[in-house]
């Protein structure tokens, strides 16, 4: 009986630790990122969407999925290879979860591995994302290394 109580206590402490880490992650990410839904394509009409936040920097845009304990970014799209190839409104049953959002399709290869993605975000966030892409340094303007 003493072993059962010890095991139960350890499991309880571990569960509390996981809950604290998850709560911290969610509150921290929501305070410093832009809300976004992301999915890999091809995918079924209304499946594969993951809630998270994106954070921009000079190299790329990092997507942090909210419902995971992973410490780093779930997906990173490289700025130099990210291109928006399509823009649309949510279709069919997608409208239930993506109401009021804009869906952007990102060209395959933006993650450096050939993956293709769709991102759903508010109109303002979509405009900021497009501006961030357009403001990158042109490959032609970079210095050539000898």
N, C-alpha and C positions, 0 to 999 in steps of 0.2 A: 504494500500500500504506500509506503514511503517513496518508492521509485515512481509510482504513478503520479503522485503529487509533484515530484520534482520535474518529471517530463511535462506535465500539464503547465507548471509554472514557467518552464523554459519556452514552451510553445506560445503561451500568453505574452511573454516579454517580446518574443520575436514578432508576433502579430502586431503588438503595439508599436514596435520599431518600424515595421513596414508601413503601418498607417500614418505614422508621423512623417516618414520620408515622402510618402505619396502626397500628403497634405501640403508639406513644404514645397514640393516640386510644382504642384498645381498652382499654389498661390504665387510662388516666385515667377514662374513662367508667364502667368496671366498678367503680371504687373510689368513685365519688360518686353513682351512680344506682341505681334499683331495676330489676332485670331484668324484661323484659316482651317479649311478642311482639305485634305489631300488624298488622292488615290492613285494607284498604279493603273495604267490602261494597257491593253484592253481589259474591260471589266463589264459585268452585267449592268443594265441600265441604272439601277439604284443601289448597287452594292460596292463595297470596298472603301467607302468614305471613312476617314479617320480624323477625329477632332484634334486640334493642336494649335500651336502658335509658331510663327516664323520670326526669325531674327536675321537681320541683314548685316553684312560686313563687306569689306573690299573684295574678298575672295569669292563669296557665295552667299546663298541664303540657306539657313539651317531650319529644318522643320522638326519640332519637338512634339511628339505625340503625347497627349495629356494622360492617357490611361496606360502608362507603362512605368516601370521603375528604372528603366534604362537611364543612365546618367547623361550620356551624350545625345547628340541629335539622331533622330530616326532616319532622316534623309537629308542630304546636302546637295543642293543644286549649284553648280559652278557658274559664276557670273559670265565668264567669257563664252560659255557654250549654251547658255539659256536663251531660248527664243520662244516667244508666244506665237503659236501657229493658228489658234482659233479662239474665239470668244463667243460664248453663248449664254442663254438663260437656262435655268434648270428645266428639265423635260420630264413629263409624266409624273411618276411617284417621287422623283428627286425633289420636286417642288415642296414636298412635305418637310424635308429636313434642310433644304437649301433656299427656302423662301427669302427673297430679297437679296440674294447673293448673285455674283457673276462667276461663271465657270470659265477658267482659262486653261487651254490645253498647251502644255509645254512640249517642245520638240524632243524627240528621242535623243538620248545622249547627254542631257543636261546634268545628269548625276555622274558622268564620267564612265558609266558602265553600259550605256545603251538603253536605259530605262526611260519609259514615257510616262508622263504624269498629267493629271488634271488637278487644278487648285480652285477652290471655291472661296471667295472672299467678298467683302463689301465693295461697292463701287469705288469708294475712296481708297481702300487698300489696293484694289486692282490698278488704279491710276498710279499710286505710289510705286507699286511693283514694276509697272511698265516704265515709269520714269527712271527707276533704279537701273533697269536693264539698258535703257537708251543712254544713260549717263556714263556707262562704262567706257574705258579707254579702248579705242579702236586697235585691232591687231596690227593694222598698217602703221599706226603712229608709234608703236613701241620700238625701242631701239633694237637693232640687230646686234647680237653678241658674236664676236669674232672668235 
